[in-house]
């Protein structure tokens, strides 16, 4: 399991492979399920709205996971000074979200499970969704909300955008 998590300690010991392997790591079934719901919601836009090949999507996923994990490691080492191991799968999916958002297809609407129901809204434009997503993450970083690797998500989102 330690091969699928990355921290400054594992990076210094194993280097790049720990960053790449963390792109496939999930904390548990709920984390995996939420990531797969998000990833599945991006599959149509990738093939219909955004001109990416399958190989490009794979490369984007890996690069986003590496970028998110690396940004998380830097944040926790030099800013928050908390020693945690990062899981990069969410960062990789955030990179895919960022890539689709960069193209901003006007026909694409995001429906966020549970959140859309709570807000009484059926769907949101992708640019509104990504702006809100980024703002929530920045606020969570500033207030040091625990349990979620906010910087990893932002690093992945930025890598994809």
For each residue, the residues with C-beta under 8 A, 3 or more apart:
1: 4 5
2: 5 10 85
3: 14 17 18 21
4: 1 21 22 24 25 87
5: 1 2 10 18 22 25 85 86 87
6: 10 11 18 19 21 22 69 72 73 85 86 88
7: 10 11 73 76 83 84 85 86
8: 11 12 73 76 77 83
9: 12 13 83
10: 2 5 6 7 13 14 18 85
11: 6 7 8 14 15 18 19 73
12: 8 9 15
13: 9 10 18
14: 3 10 11 17 18
15: 11 12 18 19
16: 19 20 66
17: 3 14 20 21
18: 3 5 6 10 11 13 14 15 21 22
19: 6 11 15 16 22 23 65 66 69 70 88
20: 16 17 23 62 65 66
21: 3 4 6 17 18 24 25
22: 4 5 6 18 19 25 65 69 86 87 88 89
23: 19 20 61 62 64 65 66 69 88 89 91 92
24: 4 21 65 88 89
25: 4 5 21 22 87 88 89
26: 31 32 35 87 89
27: 30 31 87
28: 31 32
29: 32 33
30: 27 33 34
31: 26 27 28 34 35 87 89 90
32: 26 28 29 35 36 89
33: 29 30 36 37
34: 30 31 37 38 113
35: 26 31 32 38 39 89 90 93
36: 32 33 39 40
37: 33 34 40 41 113
38: 34 35 41 42 93 97
39: 35 36 42 43 93 96
40: 36 37 43
41: 37 38 44 110 111
42: 38 39 45 46 93 96 97 100
43: 39 40 46 47
44: 41 47 48 49
45: 42 48 49 50 100 105 108
46: 42 43 49 50 52 57 96 100
47: 43 44 52
48: 44 45
49: 44 45 46 100 103 105 107 108
50: 45 46 99 100 103 105
51:
52: 46 47 56 57 60 99
53: 56 57
54: 57 58
55: 58 59
56: 52 53 59 60
57: 46 52 53 54 60 61 96
58: 54 55 61 62
59: 55 56 62 63
60: 52 56 57 63 64 95 96 99 160
61: 23 57 58 64 65 92 93 95 96
62: 20 23 58 59 65 66 92
63: 59 60 66 67 95 159
64: 23 60 61 67 68 91 92 93 94 95 96 98 156 159 160
65: 19 20 22 23 24 61 62 68 69 88 89 91 92 95 156
66: 16 19 20 23 62 63 69 70 88
67: 63 64 70 71 91 95 155 156 158 159
68: 64 65 71 72 86 88 90 91 92 94 95 151 152 153 154 155 156 157 159
69: 6 19 22 23 65 66 72 73 86 88 91 152 155
70: 19 66 67 73 74 155
71: 67 68 74 75 91 151 152 154 155 158
72: 6 68 69 75 76 86 88 91 149 151 152 155
73: 6 7 8 11 69 70 76 77 86
74: 70 71 77 78 79
75: 71 72 78 79 80 141 151
76: 7 8 72 73 79 80 81 82 83 84 86 151
77: 8 73 74 81
78: 74 75 81
79: 74 75 76
80: 75 76 144
81: 76 77 78
82: 76
83: 7 8 9 76
84: 7 76 149
85: 2 5 6 7 10
86: 5 6 7 22 68 69 72 73 76 91 149 152
87: 4 5 22 25 26 27 31 90 149 152
88: 6 19 22 23 24 25 65 66 68 69 72 91 92 152 156
89: 22 23 24 25 26 31 32 35 65 92 93
90: 31 35 68 87 93 94 149 152 153 156
91: 23 64 65 67 68 69 71 72 86 88 94 95 149 152 153 155 156 159
92: 23 61 62 64 65 68 88 89 95 96 156
93: 35 38 39 42 61 64 89 90 96 97 156
94: 64 68 90 91 97 98 153 154 156 157 160
95: 60 61 63 64 65 67 68 91 92 98 99 156 157 159 160
96: 39 42 46 57 60 61 64 92 93 99 100 160
97: 38 42 93 94 100 101 130 133 157 160
98: 64 94 95 101 102 130 156 157 158 159 160 161
99: 50 52 60 95 96 102 103 160 161
100: 42 45 46 49 50 96 97 103 105 108 126 160
101: 97 98 104 126 127 129 130 160 161
102: 98 99 160 161
103: 49 50 99 100
104: 101 126 127
105: 45 49 50 100 108 126
106: 125
107: 49
108: 45 49 100 105 125 126
109: 122 123 124 125 126
110: 41 123 124 125 126 129
111: 41 116 122 123 124
112: 115 116 124 129
113: 34 37 116 117
114: 117 118
115: 112 118 119
116: 111 112 113 119 121 122 123 124
117: 113 114 120
118: 114 115
119: 115 116
120: 117
121: 116 124
122: 109 111 116
123: 109 110 111 116
124: 109 110 111 112 116 121 128 129 132
125: 106 108 109 110 128 129
126: 100 101 104 105 108 109 110 129 130
127: 101 104 130 131
128: 124 125 131 132
129: 101 110 112 124 125 126 132 133
130: 97 98 101 126 127 133 134 157
131: 127 128 134 135
132: 124 128 129 135 136
133: 97 129 130 136 137 157
134: 130 131 137 138 154 157
135: 131 132 138 139
136: 132 133 139 140
137: 133 134 140 141 150 153 154 157
138: 134 135 141 142 154
139: 135 136 142 143
140: 136 137 143 145 148 150
141: 75 137 138 144 145 150 151 154
142: 138 139
143: 139 140
144: 80 141
145: 140 141 148 150
146:
147:
148: 140 145 153
149: 72 84 86 87 90 91 152 153
150: 137 140 141 145 153 154
151: 68 71 72 75 76 141 154 155
152: 68 69 71 72 86 87 88 90 91 149 155 156
153: 68 90 91 94 137 148 149 150 156 157
154: 68 71 94 134 137 138 141 150 151 157 158
155: 67 68 69 70 71 72 91 151 152 158 159
156: 64 65 67 68 88 90 91 92 93 94 95 98 152 153 159 160
157: 68 94 95 97 98 130 133 134 137 153 154 160 161
158: 67 71 98 154 155 161
159: 63 64 67 68 91 95 98 155 156
160: 60 64 94 95 96 97 98 99 100 101 102 156 157
161: 98 99 101 102 157 158
